[in-house]
Amino acid sequence: MYSAAVYSLAAGAITLAGSFLVIRNAAVVGKYTKYLLSFAAGVMLATAFMHLLPEASEVVGPAIFLWTLAGFATFYVVENFVMVHPCGDEHCELHKLGVISFMGLFVHSLLDGIAIAVGFAVGRGIGFFTAVSVILHEFPEGISISGILMHAGETRKKIIIFSVAVALATPLGAIAFWAWSPGISERALGILLALTSGSFIYVAATDLIPAAHKKNNRLVTLAFFVGAALVAVGGLLLHDH
């Protein structure tokens, strides 16, 4: 519980860092974020395929593919909450964009906290890689919430309040899992790992990589492979079997 709490709090802090950076200096964000996005995508995909899925397959068996797809689909549904339907007035539409974006990112962060807690429930190594993957994509998430709210014309005070709420959702998700999880079966943990894998694949493939490659260059591609390689090397050093 201690490790999950520490890493989930760190993820929340990183979310706030991304959010406040946008408030303070949007130009810096635009210049360097693409490299972090690509690096994070490499870390998330490598973590899913090298650590989470192999671990889950040991207890879930062939059903792992169904559960992984379910995790992918869950995040697809969550992100659809961010979509805005016109409400007849530009100001109304922008305000709705900000509110619905906040709701979607809040739920997303709750699920991230649960993912961290599930990882540590399985093992130290799995927990570490899961937490690092979450932390790396929390920074872009913080950037997203501030950027969307600024675009929606929300006040600086409201942007800060919403950003803090999104950041706190990650440790809240971890705590909620630990409150519910005593006595959870090994198979249930395997299913949760498969769901987490699906969510990681979704975030990396549909959010991080497309955003990073809007301004494609060799360094962006290199950042992806560096992220994946670090997970591979780290797995050899921290393998807990």
C-alpha positions in Angstrom: 0.0 0.0 0.0 2.8 2.4 0.9 4.5 2.1 -2.5 1.2 2.5 -4.4 0.4 5.6 -2.3 3.8 7.2 -2.9 3.8 6.6 -6.7 0.1 7.6 -7.1 0.9 10.9 -5.2 3.9 11.4 -7.5 1.7 10.9 -10.5 -0.7 13.5 -9.2 2.2 15.9 -8.6 3.3 15.4 -12.2 -0.2 16.2 -13.4 -0.1 19.5 -11.5 3.4 20.3 -12.9 2.1 19.9 -16.5 -0.9 22.0 -15.7 1.0 24.8 -14.0 3.6 24.9 -16.8 0.9 25.7 -19.3 -0.4 28.5 -17.0 3.1 29.9 -16.7 4.7 29.3 -20.0 2.8 27.7 -22.9 5.6 28.3 -25.4 8.0 25.9 -23.5 5.3 23.3 -23.5 4.8 23.5 -27.2 8.5 23.2 -27.9 9.4 20.1 -25.9 6.3 18.1 -25.1 6.4 16.1 -28.3 9.6 14.3 -27.1 8.0 13.4 -23.8 4.9 12.1 -25.5 6.9 9.8 -27.7 9.1 8.7 -24.8 6.0 7.9 -22.7 4.5 6.0 -25.6 7.5 3.8 -25.8 7.5 3.2 -22.0 3.8 2.4 -21.9 3.8 -0.1 -24.9 6.9 -1.8 -23.6 5.4 -2.1 -20.1 2.2 -3.6 -21.5 3.8 -6.1 -23.8 6.9 -7.0 -21.8 5.6 -7.0 -18.3 1.8 -6.7 -17.8 0.5 -9.1 -20.5 3.0 -11.9 -19.8 2.3 -11.7 -16.0 -1.5 -11.7 -16.6 -1.4 -14.6 -19.1 0.0 -16.9 -16.5 -3.3 -16.8 -14.6 -5.9 -15.7 -17.1 -4.9 -17.9 -20.1 -6.4 -17.4 -23.5 -9.1 -15.0 -22.1 -6.3 -12.4 -21.7 -7.0 -11.2 -25.2 -10.7 -10.5 -24.4 -9.8 -8.7 -21.2 -7.1 -6.6 -22.9 -9.6 -5.6 -25.5 -12.0 -4.7 -22.7 -9.4 -2.4 -21.2 -8.8 -0.8 -24.6 -12.6 -0.3 -25.1 -13.0 1.1 -21.6 -10.6 4.0 -22.2 -12.2 4.6 -25.6 -15.5 5.1 -23.9 -14.0 7.3 -21.2 -12.4 9.5 -23.9 -15.7 9.9 -25.6 -17.0 11.8 -22.6 -14.6 14.6 -23.8 -16.5 15.0 -27.0 -18.7 18.0 -27.2 -22.1 18.3 -28.8 -23.0 21.8 -30.0 -25.4 23.7 -27.8 -26.3 26.6 -30.1 -23.9 29.2 -28.7 -20.1 29.4 -29.0 -19.6 30.4 -25.4 -21.9 27.6 -24.2 -20.0 25.1 -26.4 -16.6 26.1 -25.1 -17.8 26.0 -21.5 -19.2 22.5 -22.0 -15.9 21.5 -23.6 -14.1 22.5 -20.4 -16.5 20.8 -18.0 -16.8 17.5 -20.0 -13.0 17.4 -20.5 -12.5 17.7 -16.8 -15.0 14.9 -16.2 -13.2 12.6 -18.7 -9.7 13.3 -17.3 -10.9 12.9 -13.7 -12.2 9.4 -14.5 -9.1 8.6 -16.5 -6.9 9.6 -13.5 -9.0 7.4 -11.2 -8.3 4.4 -13.4 -4.6 5.3 -13.5 -4.5 5.2 -9.7 -6.2 1.8 -9.7 -3.7 0.6 -12.3 -0.8 1.5 -10.0 -2.3 -0.2 -7.0 -3.0 -3.4 -9.1 0.6 -3.4 -10.3 2.0 -3.3 -6.8 -0.6 -5.9 -5.6 1.0 -8.3 -8.2 4.6 -7.6 -7.5 7.3 -4.9 -6.9 8.6 -5.0 -10.5 5.2 -4.9 -12.1 4.1 -2.1 -9.8 7.2 -0.1 -10.6 6.8 -0.2 -14.4 3.1 0.4 -14.1 3.7 3.4 -11.9 6.4 4.9 -14.2 4.2 4.5 -17.2 1.3 6.3 -15.5 3.6 9.1 -14.2 5.0 9.7 -17.7 1.7 10.2 -19.3 0.3 12.2 -16.4 2.4 15.2 -17.4 0.7 15.5 -20.8 -2.6 15.0 -19.1 -1.9 18.0 -16.9 -1.0 20.0 -20.0 -4.2 18.9 -21.6 -6.5 19.9 -18.8 -5.0 23.4 -18.5 -4.9 23.9 -22.2 -8.5 22.9 -22.7 -9.8 25.0 -19.9 -7.8 28.0 -21.1 -9.3 27.5 -24.5 -12.7 27.3 -22.9 -12.2 30.7 -21.3 -12.3 29.5 -17.7 -10.7 31.7 -15.0 -7.2 30.9 -13.7 -8.7 30.0 -10.3 -11.1 27.5 -11.8 -8.3 26.0 -14.0 -6.2 25.5 -10.8 -9.2 23.9 -8.9 -10.0 21.5 -11.8 -6.3 20.6 -12.2 -5.9 19.8 -8.5 -9.0 17.7 -8.6 -7.7 15.7 -11.6 -4.3 15.3 -9.8 -6.0 14.0 -6.6 -8.0 11.5 -8.6 -4.9 9.3 -9.1 -4.1 8.6 -5.4 -7.9 8.4 -4.8 -8.1 5.6 -7.3 -5.2 3.8 -5.6 -6.7 4.1 -2.1 -10.1 3.0 -3.4 -8.6 -0.2 -4.8 -6.8 -1.0 -1.6 -9.9 -0.5 0.4 -11.8 -2.9 -1.8 -9.0 -5.4 -2.6 -8.4 -7.5 0.6 -8.8 -11.1 -0.3 -8.9 -10.5 -4.0 -8.1 -13.7 -6.0 -5.1 -14.2 -8.2 -7.3 -14.6 -11.3 -9.0 -11.2 -10.5 -5.6 -9.6 -10.3 -4.6 -11.1 -13.7 -7.8 -9.8 -15.2 -7.1 -6.3 -13.8 -3.6 -6.5 -15.3 -5.0 -7.3 -18.7 -7.4 -4.4 -18.4 -4.5 -2.2 -17.5 -2.6 -3.4 -20.5 -5.4 -2.6 -22.8 -5.6 0.9 -21.3 -1.9 1.5 -21.8 -2.0 0.3 -25.4 -5.0 2.6 -26.1 -3.4 5.7 -24.5 0.0 5.1 -26.3 -1.4 4.3 -29.7 -4.3 6.8 -29.9 -3.2 9.7 -27.8 0.5 9.9 -27.3 2.0 8.7 -30.6 -0.4 10.7 -32.9 0.2 13.9 -30.8 4.0 13.4 -30.8 4.1 12.8 -34.6 2.2 16.0 -35.5 5.7 17.5 -35.9 7.6 14.4 -36.8 11.4 14.2 -36.7 14.1 11.7 -35.9 14.5 12.8 -32.3 10.8 12.1 -31.7 11.3 8.5 -33.1 14.4 8.1 -31.1 12.6 9.1 -27.9 10.1 6.3 -28.5 12.7 3.6 -28.8 14.7 5.0 -25.8 11.6 4.7 -23.7 11.0 1.1 -24.8 14.6 0.2 -24.4 14.7 1.5 -20.8 11.8 -0.6 -19.9 13.5 -3.7 -21.4 16.8 -3.1 -19.6 15.0 -2.2 -16.4 13.1 -5.4 -16.6 16.3 -7.4 -16.6 17.5 -5.5 -13.5 14.2 -5.5 -11.5 12.7 -8.8 -12.6 11.1 -10.2 -9.4 10.5 -13.8 -10.4 
